[in-house]
């Protein structure tokens, strides 16, 4: 059985639980308030959409690629990984920023 690298070594999670760090970059996590069943349904749909992107790229189907990319974006928004932030304290979204250039810099320096 092949085990995904992320399952063996999960990425670090910021102390507030808002982001994971991959290659030094912050990536917003899914909204923790989502019920597990709903989160899994959305993740399954996201994976289907990502497979559709790959299929469209392989077959060079531009129309299918556009539809699949919209589906990926829609599922990521539904999960809370994109779109409006799911936290309520007014802190800005730092998604896709380098951790060393954010308020997480001191924390990130301790995990590297």
N, C-alpha and C positions, 0 to 999 in steps of 0.2 A: 504494500500500500504506500502511495506517495502522500506525504504530508506537506501542506503548504508551509513555506518559510514563515509566514506571518503567524501561523498557528503555533509554531515552535518558539519563535522569538517575536511576540507581539510588539508593535511599535510603542514607544513611550507615550503616555497620556499626560497632558498638562495637569497641574494640581487641581484646577477647577473643573476638569473633565470635559472641557469644550473642544479640545483639539487632540489629534495624534500628531506625532512628528515623524516624517519620512524624509530621509536624506536632508535633515535640517530645516525642512519646510513644514509649517503648520497646515493641517487639513481638518476642517470642521467635522466633528462627529455628529452622528444622528441624534435627534432629539430624544433624550432619555425618558421623556414623558410618554412616548409612543408605547402602547401596549405591545407585548412581545409578539402576539399573533399578527398584529398590523405591521410591525417592523419587518417580520419575516416575509410577509406578503409583498411589501414594497421592495425588499432586497431581492426576492425572487424575480420580480418584474424588472428590477434594475439589471440583474444578470441576463435576463432574456434580451433586454434592449442592448446590452453590451455585445452579446452574441450576434445580434442583428447588425450592429455596426461592423463587426469583424466580417460577417458574411457579405455585407454590401461592399466593403473594401476589397475583399477577395474577388468578387464578381464585377467590380468596377461599375456598380449600379448607383449612380449619383442620386437618383430620386429616393431609393430605399435608404441610402446613407443619411440623407437629410431627415427623413422620417425617424430613423433609428436614433439619431443624435438628439432630436427633440424629445424622444421618449426617455433617453438617459437623463437629460436635463430635468424633465418633469418628475421622474422618480427621485432624483437627488433633492429637488425642492421639497417633495412630499416627505422625505426622510429628515429634512432639516439641515442637510449638508450644504445646501445653497439656498439662495433667496433670503427672506427675512430671518434674522437670528431667532433662536428659540429661547434665549435667556432674557430676563426682564429687568436687569439692573442698569441698562443703558450703556454698557461697555461696547466698544466698537467691534466689528468683525475683522479679525486678523487673518482670515482664511487665505492660504497660499503665500503668506509672508514668511520670510526667513526668521526662525525663532530667535536667532541671535540679535535681530533688529527690533525686537518687541519687548513688551513688559515681561515676557517669559525668559529673557536673556540670562539672568542670574540662575534661574532654575535649570535652563538648558545647559549651561556651562557645567553643572554638577553631574549631568547624566552622560556627557560625552566621554 
